[in-house]
Each structure stands twice: as structure tokens, then as C-alpha cells.
Amino acid sequence: MKNRMLQWFGAALIVVMGIIHFLLAPVEYGEARYMGVLFEANFLAAIIAAVGILRGKTWGWVMGLLITAGSLSGYILSRTVGLPGIEIEERFTLIGLVTMAVEGLFILLVLCLPSRPAASDQPLLPAWLRYLLPTAAMLIMVLFSFSTSLWSADTSLPVDNQTASVIELSRLPLISLTKLEQEYGMKVSVVAISAMDSIVDVRLKVIDPEKARLLLDRHAALIVNQRALVLAAHRQAHTVLKPGQIVVMYFPTQNNTVHIGSEVSLVFNDVRVEPVRVK
């Protein structure tokens, strides 16, 4: 039935929202413990709301709407005035845009719900087609989550127009985190595993935009335990840098080459930062 199709679609959307927050929870724990707890609570609440929606309960839709409103509010606050204990984050990220798109779809779906079901409501589509939309929504999210595990990275890095090996890069002199901040205007904020152990989430805080620009214009990589080299698979483009801005870089873990507890050194061409431990 038409109402049943809407229920499945709504449940799929709210579960997708919950999964996104669950995957990001480890990174949020690295910034502020309460945020990690909230992200995990979001996932549990989303599952409960989905059950209510599938059972045709009004409270399921209301709960889903509250979860969506809370998530959107948190996203906006974290990128405007900031949240307690957390620096103001980059306004637009890939995962953030995906989340907002799903949340927007859920809100539109709630607004389009009939006030009461029609008595003669008959199936408008064959059974397999009625479940295609929510199934496709879930499949897209699963593919988005697992695609990072398929990232491949070369074992070379351009340094002054030459190709450097892991051994050569490991011989570069180390600069301390303090020197990174003083000379290059950047501070390491978070280095954590996320997205089902497939991504190394690196976040750098901009202290001095002019100095930071000189560093961010270079190629980025991670040296892992002095043995492996991982190139950045994704880095946000920044036309304008501001003090306090968070720059996000994603590195693939390369089949668990990088894991919780690994020591990694950030490398920007010929600049190698002292190792930090992955959370």
C-alpha cells in the first residue's frame, strides 16, 4: 500500500541517519566524549524510531523528526558559534552534506504524509517495487561507508619534483607539534579511525591562515610506524582560510595498515611532523 511504502522509505532514511552518526562516533569521542555519546545515542534512537514508523505509530515519525531537528541544530551550531569543548568546524564536508540531504528528505517526507489514510487505499505498485526505494537508500549508504576500504594509495610522494620512498621520507628531520603551530600556523586537532575502521580522519586547526596556506598547498601523506606510506585520498579545498577553521583530511587505512594505536607522522612534501598516536 502507498502508506506502507512511505513507512519503509521513512524508516530507511532515519536508519541511514543513525548509521552515519554511529560511524562518526569514534572521531567525535576524540574531540569531546559527550559528542561521541550523543552520536551513539542518535543511532539507538534512530533504530527505535524506525521500528515505530514501520509499525505505523505516530510517535515513530515524531521521534524521527526530533532526531532530525537535533542533528541539524547540532550541525549548524558546531559550524557557527561552536559547541562546548569543540572548535568551530569546517562548514561544508562531504559526509555533512550527505547527512543533511538525508535529513532534508526525511523532513519532506513527514510534510507529505497524509493526515489520515484513505479507506480504499490500494497497492499502487508491485511488492518488489514498493521496497525498491528504501532498499536503494540503504544500499547507497552501505556503498558509501565501505567504498573507503577500496581506496588505493601509491607508495611514492612528490618532493621538490622528485619521487621519494618511505625510507627517504623517514629520513626527513622531524618538526615538533609546537613548531608546526609556530612556523606553519597549524595545530593537530584529531587523528582518529572512523567509518568502520576504513578511514583515518585527520583534523588540523588553522592558527595563522597565511602560514597554513603554505603548508596546505603541498602534498599530504602519512608515514605509519616508519614502515608504510599512505597518501591523502581526500582533502577539502579551501579558497579562504580563517583562524580557528578546521581542515579535514581523509586517509585510507589500507587493509588495516593504520589502526588504533598506530604512530603516524604527517608529511607535507619535505615537512615531517613528529609522530602522534591514532585514537
Secondary structure, DSSP 8 states (H G I E B T S, - for coil): -HHHHHHHHHHHHHHHHHHHHHHHHHHHHHH-HHHHHHHHHHHHHHHHHHHHHHTT-HHHHHHHHHHHHHHHHHHHHHTTT--TTS----S--HHHHHHHHHHHHHHHHHHHS-SS--TT----S-HHHHTHHHHHHHHHHHHHHHGGGG----S-EEETTEEE-HHHHHTS-EE-HHHHHHHH-EEEEEEEEETTTTEEEEEEEES-HHHHHHHHTS-EEEEETTTEEEE-SEE---SS--TT-EEEEEEE-TTTTS-TT-EEEEEETTEEE--EE--
